[in-house]
Amino acid sequence: MFQEIIIVIVFGMEYILRMWAAGCRSRYQTWRGRLRFARRPFVIIDLVVIVASVVVLSLGSHGNVFAASALRGLRFLQILRMVRMDRRGGTWKLLGSVVWAHRQELLTTAYIGFLALIFASFSLYLIEKDENPEDFGNFAKALYWGVITLLTVGYGDATPDTWLGKLVAVGFSLLGISFFMLPAGILGSGFALKVQEQARQKHFARRRHPAAALIQVPSIEYNT
């Protein structure tokens, strides 16, 4: 209990200091600016977590256990604050640019993988529905088997019994897994190319400033 009180005090002081320091920016200087700052999503989350923590501490062990557990679960909202570590959003911009640059390849592989999933599930349904109705009694069960098989999850709770079903499952698994794994390779190569491009741009930027300074020296001496 003592540790929770310390944590709530620290979070509360940090919230007050952030509200006070928000006035460093011109748009947050007045009380309306402070209110605008308080309406930001992460600031609202922090306030909700602090209020929930205070309510949990006030209930203590004599209050409603379920309510205390529910309010204590709200503290997990603070995990979202880790998103703020990337303030400029460079990581998300990099991911978005890679996905957008390779959108055609990703859509093609997703389309073929989806077709393989549907064909595999329907084929196993037709083959196994009479021999193994418990696992393949309807198309929904067969589709569940297709998803966990082609995505390499492999729970093993649904397996074909007939030899024909096993052969078809092996064939579609080799085909489907190869297409479902392609997006990982596409994104990996896209990230590598994007990082190389950014490194090349930084290298050119570092060389541009000395070159510009060297070009400006004769003109400055000539003018003087």
Secondary structure as GFF3:
##gff-version 3
##sequence-region A 1 224
A	DSSP	alpha_helix	2	21	.	.	.	ID=ss1
A	DSSP	three_ten_helix	22	24	.	.	.	ID=ss2
A	DSSP	three_ten_helix	26	28	.	.	.	ID=ss3
A	DSSP	alpha_helix	31	38	.	.	.	ID=ss4
A	DSSP	alpha_helix	41	59	.	.	.	ID=ss5
A	DSSP	alpha_helix	65	73	.	.	.	ID=ss6
A	DSSP	three_ten_helix	74	85	.	.	.	ID=ss7
A	DSSP	alpha_helix	90	101	.	.	.	ID=ss8
A	DSSP	alpha_helix	103	128	.	.	.	ID=ss9
A	DSSP	alpha_helix	133	136	.	.	.	ID=ss10
A	DSSP	alpha_helix	139	150	.	.	.	ID=ss11
A	DSSP	alpha_helix	163	180	.	.	.	ID=ss12
A	DSSP	alpha_helix	182	223	.	.	.	ID=ss13
###
